[in-house]
Amino acid sequence: QAALVESGGGSVQPGGSLNISCRAFGFSVENYAIGWFRQVPGKPRERVSCISRRDSRTFYEDSVKGRFTISRSGGRVYLQMKNLSPEDTAVYYCNRIIFQAPWGQGTQVTVSS
């Protein structure tokens, strides 16, 4: 049974940084394209970044481009977030881009002064 566990969220002030991590159980993140998604209450979950399977190409939504960096190492997928703004406040999730696993609980990121 595939499972995902996100960690590393927290509360930061605008302009701050956070690094969040995704750990997979039941499959290897190296064998799938993996994405980071985020969701705020009342809105659909949106994908903010992903990393391809074969050559680890990275993709970013315009709203996070230049501020977020996705990477994959040691069986985990990371999202480095810099220059955070209140608009980045959300629960962040990771998942496979196709053949999605059950969603994990996510990790809360709160950006507030």
N, C-alpha and C positions, 0 to 999 in steps of 0.2 A: 504494500500500500504506500503510494507516494504521499509525502507530507513536506510542508515547508514551514520554517520557523524564521521569523524576522526579529531582529534585535538592534539595539543601538540608538533608538529614538530618544527624544528628550525635549527639554525646553531651552530655547536660546533667544537672545535678543536679535533684532534685525541687524543684518550684516554678519552674523555669526556663522559657524560651521558645525556640521555634524557628519559622522560617517555611520551609515547603517549597513547591516549585514544580513545575508540570506543563507540559510543552511538547508540543504535538501536531505530528505530521508527516503530511501526506497529507489532512488535513481541518482545518477551523476549529473551535475550541472554542466559538465563538459560535453555532454551528449545532446544538449538541447540549446536552442536560442532561449534566453531568459530575459524577462522584462521586469522593470520596476514600475509599479502602478501606485496611484494614490487616490484617496477618496475622502471627500468631506461630506458631512451629513446632508442629505437631501439632493445630492448630486451623484451622477453615475461615476463609477471608477474610471480613471483615465490613465493611459500609459504615458509615462514621462521619459522612459529610456529603455533601451534593450541592447543586448549583445548577441551577435550571431554565433551559431554553433561552429561552423567550419573554420573561419578565420578571425573570429572575435572582432568583427567590425561592430562599431558602436553607433547608435542612433539616439537622437534627443529631440524632444518636443521643443518648439521655439521658446517656450516660456522658461525653460531651464538650460538652454544651450549656453555654453560658456561658464556656467555656474556649477553644473552637476557633472560628475565623471563616474561612469560605470566600469567595473572591472571584475575579473574572475580569477580566483587564485585559491589553491589549496582546498578545492571542493566547495568553495563559497562564492557568492556573488556580492559585490559591495557597491554602494552608492555613496560617493563622496559629494557632499553638498556644501557649497560655499556661498557667501553673500546672500544668506537666506532672508526672505522677506515674509511678512505676515501672510501673503498669498500662498506660501508654500506649506502653511499649516494644514495637516491632513494625517490620515492613517496611511502608512506606506506598506505596500505588499509586493512580494515577488511571485513570479509564476512562470511557467513555460509559456512561450508564445503560442505554440500549438500543442494539442493534447494536454490541455491544462490540468494540473493536479487540483485537488481540493484547496481552496484558499486557506491560508493560515490566519492567525489572529492579527497579523500586521504589527507595526510599531508606530506609536504616535509621535509625530513631530509637531511641536508647537513653537511658533515664532511670534514673540510678543515683547513689547517694551514694558 
